[in-house]
């Protein structure tokens, strides 16, 4: 099968398989704060670490039904955001925080999640998230617009602080299998990291 983007329905595919092909994708659970102190939280599956040195992460802020999302607006206005890693125990809270709430309404309150202060930036963190990355905006790129003309943005943040729950440090290494990070697949499907294996790089 071959088709060009946007023509999947012409080939018997009722849902776009693009997200199912590029999978699993880590979830960036992005917390921000507005200029007037209102906090916001939302999961973004078009997210990843894009550089190790310096450490930089990024997420794609596509528009919602009411235009630009609060995550983008807040990050742009305040210059910071936090990436909270979603564990198995937080699946329900993450899903609840994806609700399309009115502008300015807190997803923390809606999902029953507790915000806690960051060390070096204004944006809060999600309490009990196994890892959190404090980020300062490095650059926001405007991406090609959606077919309906809506704008898209790629938000990149320089990681300035790293929080790890000590319970998940084993023999000097972060043991992700202890908290089972959640990833996004296509459609309504998700996956968790539960089984690990090691590979040695070939020696030249």
C-alpha atoms as an extended CHARMM CRD file, in Angstrom:
* protein
*
       204  EXT
         1         1  UNK       CA              0.0000000000        0.0000000000        0.0000000000  PROA      1               0.0000000000
         2         2  UNK       CA              1.1610000000        3.5110000000       -0.8110000000  PROA      2               0.0000000000
         3         3  UNK       CA             -0.6350000000        6.7930000000       -0.2400000000  PROA      3               0.0000000000
         4         4  UNK       CA              0.2280000000       10.4310000000        0.1860000000  PROA      4               0.0000000000
         5         5  UNK       CA             -0.4820000000       12.1210000000        3.5410000000  PROA      5               0.0000000000
         6         6  UNK       CA             -4.1340000000       12.9830000000        3.9810000000  PROA      6               0.0000000000
         7         7  UNK       CA             -5.4620000000       10.4150000000        1.5060000000  PROA      7               0.0000000000
         8         8  UNK       CA             -5.6260000000        7.3700000000        3.8120000000  PROA      8               0.0000000000
         9         9  UNK       CA             -9.4440000000        7.1920000000        3.6510000000  PROA      9               0.0000000000
        10        10  UNK       CA             -9.2360000000        6.7560000000       -0.1110000000  PROA      10              0.0000000000
        11        11  UNK       CA             -7.3130000000        3.5400000000        0.5500000000  PROA      11              0.0000000000
        12        12  UNK       CA             -9.7390000000        1.9590000000        2.9990000000  PROA      12              0.0000000000
        13        13  UNK       CA             -8.1300000000        3.3100000000        6.1760000000  PROA      13              0.0000000000
        14        14  UNK       CA            -10.7290000000        5.1590000000        8.2840000000  PROA      14              0.0000000000
        15        15  UNK       CA             -8.0650000000        6.4640000000       10.6670000000  PROA      15              0.0000000000
        16        16  UNK       CA             -4.7070000000        8.0060000000        9.8310000000  PROA      16              0.0000000000
        17        17  UNK       CA             -2.0290000000        5.3600000000       10.5660000000  PROA      17              0.0000000000
        18        18  UNK       CA              0.8490000000        7.8550000000       10.7530000000  PROA      18              0.0000000000
        19        19  UNK       CA              0.9240000000        7.9070000000       14.5560000000  PROA      19              0.0000000000
        20        20  UNK       CA              0.7370000000        4.1130000000       14.6850000000  PROA      20              0.0000000000
        21        21  UNK       CA              3.7510000000        3.8560000000       12.3840000000  PROA      21              0.0000000000
        22        22  UNK       CA              5.9160000000        6.2290000000       14.4090000000  PROA      22              0.0000000000
        23        23  UNK       CA              5.5060000000        4.3770000000       17.6920000000  PROA      23              0.0000000000
        24        24  UNK       CA              5.9690000000        4.0520000000       20.5540000000  PROA      24              0.0000000000
        25        25  UNK       CA              6.4010000000        7.7360000000       21.3050000000  PROA      25              0.0000000000
        26        26  UNK       CA              7.3360000000        9.0500000000       24.7670000000  PROA      26              0.0000000000
        27        27  UNK       CA              4.7870000000       11.3120000000       26.3960000000  PROA      27              0.0000000000
        28        28  UNK       CA              5.8520000000       14.7780000000       27.4470000000  PROA      28              0.0000000000
        29        29  UNK       CA              3.4820000000       15.7110000000       30.2780000000  PROA      29              0.0000000000
        30        30  UNK       CA              4.0110000000       19.4540000000       30.0400000000  PROA      30              0.0000000000
        31        31  UNK       CA              3.2670000000       21.7330000000       32.9850000000  PROA      31              0.0000000000
        32        32  UNK       CA              3.3510000000       25.5090000000       32.6160000000  PROA      32              0.0000000000
        33        33  UNK       CA              2.2830000000       28.6730000000       34.3660000000  PROA      33              0.0000000000
        34        34  UNK       CA              0.6870000000       31.7700000000       32.8640000000  PROA      34              0.0000000000
        35        35  UNK       CA              1.8080000000       35.3560000000       33.3350000000  PROA      35              0.0000000000
        36        36  UNK       CA             -0.9400000000       35.8120000000       35.9280000000  PROA      36              0.0000000000
        37        37  UNK       CA             -0.0700000000       32.6450000000       37.8520000000  PROA      37              0.0000000000
        38        38  UNK       CA             -2.5780000000       30.1160000000       36.4810000000  PROA      38              0.0000000000
        39        39  UNK       CA             -1.1090000000       26.6410000000       36.0910000000  PROA      39              0.0000000000
        40        40  UNK       CA             -1.6830000000       24.2590000000       33.2040000000  PROA      40              0.0000000000
        41        41  UNK       CA             -0.9090000000       20.6350000000       32.4070000000  PROA      41              0.0000000000
        42        42  UNK       CA             -1.2360000000       18.5760000000       29.2390000000  PROA      42              0.0000000000
        43        43  UNK       CA              0.2200000000       15.4120000000       27.6640000000  PROA      43              0.0000000000
        44        44  UNK       CA              2.0170000000       15.6910000000       24.3160000000  PROA      44              0.0000000000
        45        45  UNK       CA              2.9460000000       12.5390000000       22.4270000000  PROA      45              0.0000000000
        46        46  UNK       CA              4.8090000000       14.3800000000       19.6990000000  PROA      46              0.0000000000
        47        47  UNK       CA              7.6420000000       14.8960000000       22.1430000000  PROA      47              0.0000000000
        48        48  UNK       CA             11.2080000000       13.7320000000       22.5660000000  PROA      48              0.0000000000
        49        49  UNK       CA             14.7270000000       14.4400000000       23.7700000000  PROA      49              0.0000000000
        50        50  UNK       CA             16.5460000000       15.9260000000       20.8030000000  PROA      50              0.0000000000
        51        51  UNK       CA             20.0340000000       16.6050000000       22.1730000000  PROA      51              0.0000000000
        52        52  UNK       CA             22.1540000000       15.2030000000       24.9970000000  PROA      52              0.0000000000
        53        53  UNK       CA             24.8390000000       17.8820000000       25.2300000000  PROA      53              0.0000000000
        54        54  UNK       CA             23.3720000000       20.3070000000       25.9580000000  PROA      54              0.0000000000
        55        55  UNK       CA             20.2040000000       18.4900000000       27.0630000000  PROA      55              0.0000000000
        56        56  UNK       CA             17.2850000000       19.7610000000       24.9690000000  PROA      56              0.0000000000
        57        57  UNK       CA             13.7370000000       18.4440000000       24.7020000000  PROA      57              0.0000000000
        58        58  UNK       CA             10.9020000000       19.4900000000       22.4350000000  PROA      58              0.0000000000
        59        59  UNK       CA              7.1780000000       19.0910000000       21.9420000000  PROA      59              0.0000000000
        60        60  UNK       CA              4.8040000000       19.8550000000       19.0940000000  PROA      60              0.0000000000
        61        61  UNK       CA              2.0670000000       22.2890000000       20.1310000000  PROA      61              0.0000000000
        62        62  UNK       CA             -0.6270000000       21.8410000000       17.5410000000  PROA      62              0.0000000000
        63        63  UNK       CA             -3.6770000000       24.0960000000       17.9460000000  PROA      63              0.0000000000
        64        64  UNK       CA             -6.7470000000       23.0060000000       19.8560000000  PROA      64              0.0000000000
        65        65  UNK       CA            -10.3960000000       23.7120000000       19.0040000000  PROA      65              0.0000000000
        66        66  UNK       CA            -10.0560000000       27.2200000000       20.4390000000  PROA      66              0.0000000000
        67        67  UNK       CA             -6.7300000000       28.1220000000       18.8550000000  PROA      67              0.0000000000
        68        68  UNK       CA             -3.3130000000       28.0290000000       20.5000000000  PROA      68              0.0000000000
        69        69  UNK       CA             -3.0890000000       25.7820000000       23.5390000000  PROA      69              0.0000000000
        70        70  UNK       CA             -2.2940000000       27.1310000000       26.9810000000  PROA      70              0.0000000000
        71        71  UNK       CA              0.9590000000       25.1280000000       27.0900000000  PROA      71              0.0000000000
        72        72  UNK       CA              2.3280000000       27.0690000000       24.1340000000  PROA      72              0.0000000000
        73        73  UNK       CA              1.0050000000       30.4340000000       25.2950000000  PROA      73              0.0000000000
        74        74  UNK       CA              2.3500000000       30.0090000000       28.8210000000  PROA      74              0.0000000000
        75        75  UNK       CA              5.7420000000       28.6560000000       27.7590000000  PROA      75              0.0000000000
        76        76  UNK       CA              6.1830000000       31.5190000000       25.3070000000  PROA      76              0.0000000000
        77        77  UNK       CA              5.0650000000       34.1510000000       27.8300000000  PROA      77              0.0000000000
        78        78  UNK       CA              7.0770000000       32.9080000000       30.8290000000  PROA      78              0.0000000000
        79        79  UNK       CA             10.0180000000       31.2610000000       29.0840000000  PROA      79              0.0000000000
        80        80  UNK       CA              9.7770000000       27.9120000000       30.8360000000  PROA      80              0.0000000000
        81        81  UNK       CA              7.9980000000       24.5750000000       31.1880000000  PROA      81              0.0000000000
        82        82  UNK       CA              8.4180000000       21.2330000000       32.9790000000  PROA      82              0.0000000000
        83        83  UNK       CA              8.4100000000       17.7840000000       31.4140000000  PROA      83              0.0000000000
        84        84  UNK       CA              6.8680000000       15.2810000000       33.8290000000  PROA      84              0.0000000000
        85        85  UNK       CA              7.3860000000       11.6070000000       33.0200000000  PROA      85              0.0000000000
        86        86  UNK       CA              4.1700000000        9.5740000000       33.1030000000  PROA      86              0.0000000000
        87        87  UNK       CA              4.3580000000        6.3650000000       35.1480000000  PROA      87              0.0000000000
        88        88  UNK       CA              1.9830000000        3.4190000000       35.1530000000  PROA      88              0.0000000000
        89        89  UNK       CA              0.4340000000        4.7540000000       38.3640000000  PROA      89              0.0000000000
        90        90  UNK       CA             -0.4190000000        8.0700000000       36.6740000000  PROA      90              0.0000000000
        91        91  UNK       CA             -2.1740000000        6.8470000000       33.5360000000  PROA      91              0.0000000000
        92        92  UNK       CA             -5.6100000000        7.9940000000       34.7020000000  PROA      92              0.0000000000
        93        93  UNK       CA             -4.3300000000       11.4140000000       35.7610000000  PROA      93              0.0000000000
        94        94  UNK       CA             -2.5000000000       11.8800000000       32.4740000000  PROA      94              0.0000000000
        95        95  UNK       CA             -5.5930000000       10.9460000000       30.4970000000  PROA      95              0.0000000000
        96        96  UNK       CA             -7.8080000000       13.2650000000       32.5450000000  PROA      96              0.0000000000
        97        97  UNK       CA             -5.3900000000       16.1480000000       31.9680000000  PROA      97              0.0000000000
        98        98  UNK       CA             -5.8730000000       15.7750000000       28.2000000000  PROA      98              0.0000000000
        99        99  UNK       CA             -9.4380000000       17.1130000000       28.4440000000  PROA      99              0.0000000000
       100       100  UNK       CA            -10.1560000000       20.2170000000       26.3650000000  PROA      100             0.0000000000
       101       101  UNK       CA            -10.8680000000       22.6000000000       29.2300000000  PROA      101             0.0000000000
       102       102  UNK       CA            -11.6970000000       26.2980000000       28.9040000000  PROA      102             0.0000000000
       103       103  UNK       CA             -8.7510000000       28.6590000000       28.6470000000  PROA      103             0.0000000000
       104       104  UNK       CA             -7.2010000000       29.2300000000       32.0660000000  PROA      104             0.0000000000
       105       105  UNK       CA             -8.8530000000       26.3050000000       33.8700000000  PROA      105             0.0000000000
       106       106  UNK       CA             -6.3480000000       24.1310000000       35.7160000000  PROA      106             0.0000000000
       107       107  UNK       CA             -5.9250000000       20.5420000000       34.5750000000  PROA      107             0.0000000000
       108       108  UNK       CA             -4.2290000000       19.8790000000       37.9110000000  PROA      108             0.0000000000
       109       109  UNK       CA             -7.5150000000       20.5440000000       39.6940000000  PROA      109             0.0000000000
       110       110  UNK       CA             -9.6120000000       18.7500000000       37.0830000000  PROA      110             0.0000000000
       111       111  UNK       CA             -7.4560000000       15.5930000000       37.2150000000  PROA      111             0.0000000000
       112       112  UNK       CA             -6.9580000000       15.6660000000       40.9960000000  PROA      112             0.0000000000
       113       113  UNK       CA             -3.1980000000       16.1340000000       40.7190000000  PROA      113             0.0000000000
       114       114  UNK       CA             -0.9680000000       18.0390000000       43.1190000000  PROA      114             0.0000000000
       115       115  UNK       CA              1.4610000000       20.6550000000       41.7720000000  PROA      115             0.0000000000
       116       116  UNK       CA              4.7600000000       21.2490000000       43.5330000000  PROA      116             0.0000000000
       117       117  UNK       CA              7.2940000000       24.0140000000       43.0770000000  PROA      117             0.0000000000
       118       118  UNK       CA             10.2960000000       23.6720000000       40.7980000000  PROA      118             0.0000000000
       119       119  UNK       CA             13.7890000000       24.5830000000       41.9700000000  PROA      119             0.0000000000
       120       120  UNK       CA             14.8290000000       27.0990000000       39.3320000000  PROA      120             0.0000000000
       121       121  UNK       CA             11.8240000000       28.0510000000       37.1890000000  PROA      121             0.0000000000
       122       122  UNK       CA              8.2830000000       29.3370000000       37.7550000000  PROA      122             0.0000000000
       123       123  UNK       CA              6.4180000000       26.4100000000       36.1700000000  PROA      123             0.0000000000
       124       124  UNK       CA              5.2790000000       23.7510000000       38.6720000000  PROA      124             0.0000000000
       125       125  UNK       CA              5.9390000000       20.0040000000       38.6110000000  PROA      125             0.0000000000
       126       126  UNK       CA              3.5500000000       17.0720000000       39.0210000000  PROA      126             0.0000000000
       127       127  UNK       CA              3.9890000000       15.5610000000       42.4590000000  PROA      127             0.0000000000
       128       128  UNK       CA              4.8260000000       11.8370000000       42.3760000000  PROA      128             0.0000000000
       129       129  UNK       CA              5.9680000000       11.8710000000       38.7570000000  PROA      129             0.0000000000
       130       130  UNK       CA              9.0760000000        9.6440000000       38.7980000000  PROA      130             0.0000000000
       131       131  UNK       CA             11.1930000000       12.1590000000       36.8870000000  PROA      131             0.0000000000
       132       132  UNK       CA             10.7690000000       15.8270000000       36.0380000000  PROA      132             0.0000000000
       133       133  UNK       CA             12.7960000000       18.0740000000       33.7570000000  PROA      133             0.0000000000
       134       134  UNK       CA             12.8510000000       21.8110000000       34.4140000000  PROA      134             0.0000000000
       135       135  UNK       CA             13.2490000000       23.5870000000       31.0790000000  PROA      135             0.0000000000
       136       136  UNK       CA             13.9120000000       27.1080000000       29.8770000000  PROA      136             0.0000000000
       137       137  UNK       CA             12.7230000000       27.9870000000       26.3740000000  PROA      137             0.0000000000
       138       138  UNK       CA             15.5410000000       27.7650000000       23.8600000000  PROA      138             0.0000000000
       139       139  UNK       CA             13.5650000000       28.3130000000       20.6690000000  PROA      139             0.0000000000
       140       140  UNK       CA             10.0210000000       28.0700000000       19.3220000000  PROA      140             0.0000000000
       141       141  UNK       CA              9.7730000000       27.2050000000       15.6400000000  PROA      141             0.0000000000
       142       142  UNK       CA              6.6990000000       27.8190000000       13.5540000000  PROA      142             0.0000000000
       143       143  UNK       CA              5.9440000000       24.6570000000       11.5920000000  PROA      143             0.0000000000
       144       144  UNK       CA              4.0320000000       24.4000000000        8.2990000000  PROA      144             0.0000000000
       145       145  UNK       CA              0.3410000000       25.0680000000        8.9170000000  PROA      145             0.0000000000
       146       146  UNK       CA             -2.2700000000       22.3330000000        9.1520000000  PROA      146             0.0000000000
       147       147  UNK       CA             -4.5300000000       21.7520000000        6.1110000000  PROA      147             0.0000000000
       148       148  UNK       CA             -7.1440000000       24.0180000000        7.7200000000  PROA      148             0.0000000000
       149       149  UNK       CA             -4.5830000000       26.8030000000        8.0090000000  PROA      149             0.0000000000
       150       150  UNK       CA             -4.0880000000       26.4930000000       11.7750000000  PROA      150             0.0000000000
       151       151  UNK       CA             -0.5740000000       27.1930000000       12.9880000000  PROA      151             0.0000000000
       152       152  UNK       CA              1.7240000000       24.5820000000       14.5200000000  PROA      152             0.0000000000
       153       153  UNK       CA              4.7620000000       25.1510000000       16.7040000000  PROA      153             0.0000000000
       154       154  UNK       CA              7.7220000000       23.0840000000       17.8630000000  PROA      154             0.0000000000
       155       155  UNK       CA              8.7240000000       24.1890000000       21.3690000000  PROA      155             0.0000000000
       156       156  UNK       CA             12.2890000000       23.4520000000       22.4370000000  PROA      156             0.0000000000
       157       157  UNK       CA             13.5340000000       23.7330000000       25.9790000000  PROA      157             0.0000000000
       158       158  UNK       CA             17.0180000000       23.6240000000       27.4700000000  PROA      158             0.0000000000
       159       159  UNK       CA             16.9400000000       21.3190000000       30.4980000000  PROA      159             0.0000000000
       160       160  UNK       CA             18.2160000000       23.3190000000       33.4670000000  PROA      160             0.0000000000
       161       161  UNK       CA             17.2320000000       20.9600000000       36.2930000000  PROA      161             0.0000000000
       162       162  UNK       CA             16.5490000000       17.2390000000       36.6630000000  PROA      162             0.0000000000
       163       163  UNK       CA             14.4700000000       15.6090000000       39.4160000000  PROA      163             0.0000000000
       164       164  UNK       CA             14.5070000000       11.8300000000       39.9450000000  PROA      164             0.0000000000
       165       165  UNK       CA             12.6290000000        9.9720000000       42.6640000000  PROA      165             0.0000000000
       166       166  UNK       CA             15.3430000000        8.1850000000       44.6480000000  PROA      166             0.0000000000
       167       167  UNK       CA             13.2190000000        5.0350000000       44.7910000000  PROA      167             0.0000000000
       168       168  UNK       CA             14.0150000000        4.3950000000       41.1570000000  PROA      168             0.0000000000
       169       169  UNK       CA             17.8050000000        4.6300000000       41.4240000000  PROA      169             0.0000000000
       170       170  UNK       CA             19.2590000000        1.1140000000       41.6450000000  PROA      170             0.0000000000
       171       171  UNK       CA             23.0320000000        0.5270000000       41.7360000000  PROA      171             0.0000000000
       172       172  UNK       CA             23.6310000000        4.0060000000       40.4010000000  PROA      172             0.0000000000
       173       173  UNK       CA             21.2520000000        3.6420000000       37.4400000000  PROA      173             0.0000000000
       174       174  UNK       CA             17.7120000000        4.7930000000       36.7780000000  PROA      174             0.0000000000
       175       175  UNK       CA             15.5750000000        1.6400000000       36.6980000000  PROA      175             0.0000000000
       176       176  UNK       CA             12.6660000000        2.5600000000       34.4320000000  PROA      176             0.0000000000
       177       177  UNK       CA             11.0850000000       -0.8830000000       34.8090000000  PROA      177             0.0000000000
       178       178  UNK       CA             10.2700000000        0.0340000000       38.4150000000  PROA      178             0.0000000000
       179       179  UNK       CA              7.8880000000        2.8010000000       37.4030000000  PROA      179             0.0000000000
       180       180  UNK       CA              6.8950000000        1.6850000000       33.8940000000  PROA      180             0.0000000000
       181       181  UNK       CA              6.9390000000        4.8450000000       31.7480000000  PROA      181             0.0000000000
       182       182  UNK       CA              3.9170000000        5.1560000000       29.4890000000  PROA      182             0.0000000000
       183       183  UNK       CA              4.1950000000        5.7030000000       25.7430000000  PROA      183             0.0000000000
       184       184  UNK       CA              1.6970000000        6.5540000000       23.0360000000  PROA      184             0.0000000000
       185       185  UNK       CA              0.9200000000        4.3900000000       20.0300000000  PROA      185             0.0000000000
       186       186  UNK       CA             -1.6450000000        5.1200000000       17.3510000000  PROA      186             0.0000000000
       187       187  UNK       CA             -5.4070000000        5.4710000000       17.6460000000  PROA      187             0.0000000000
       188       188  UNK       CA             -6.4000000000        4.9980000000       21.3370000000  PROA      188             0.0000000000
       189       189  UNK       CA             -3.5150000000        2.6610000000       22.1090000000  PROA      189             0.0000000000
       190       190  UNK       CA             -0.7910000000        3.0700000000       24.7250000000  PROA      190             0.0000000000
       191       191  UNK       CA              2.1000000000        0.8990000000       25.9350000000  PROA      191             0.0000000000
       192       192  UNK       CA              4.3430000000        0.6570000000       28.9910000000  PROA      192             0.0000000000
       193       193  UNK       CA              8.0110000000       -0.2100000000       29.4080000000  PROA      193             0.0000000000
       194       194  UNK       CA              7.9870000000       -3.4380000000       31.3800000000  PROA      194             0.0000000000
       195       195  UNK       CA             10.6290000000       -5.6770000000       29.7830000000  PROA      195             0.0000000000
       196       196  UNK       CA             14.2120000000       -4.5640000000       29.2030000000  PROA      196             0.0000000000
       197       197  UNK       CA             17.1510000000       -6.1090000000       27.3760000000  PROA      197             0.0000000000
       198       198  UNK       CA             20.7190000000       -4.9690000000       26.7910000000  PROA      198             0.0000000000
       199       199  UNK       CA             22.7900000000       -4.8400000000       23.6220000000  PROA      199             0.0000000000
       200       200  UNK       CA             26.5340000000       -4.2600000000       23.4710000000  PROA      200             0.0000000000
       201       201  UNK       CA             27.7170000000       -2.0070000000       20.6710000000  PROA      201             0.0000000000
       202       202  UNK       CA             29.9690000000       -3.6620000000       18.1310000000  PROA      202             0.0000000000
       203       203  UNK       CA             33.6640000000       -3.0420000000       18.7270000000  PROA      203             0.0000000000
       204       204  UNK       CA             35.4510000000       -1.6340000000       15.7130000000  PROA      204             0.0000000000
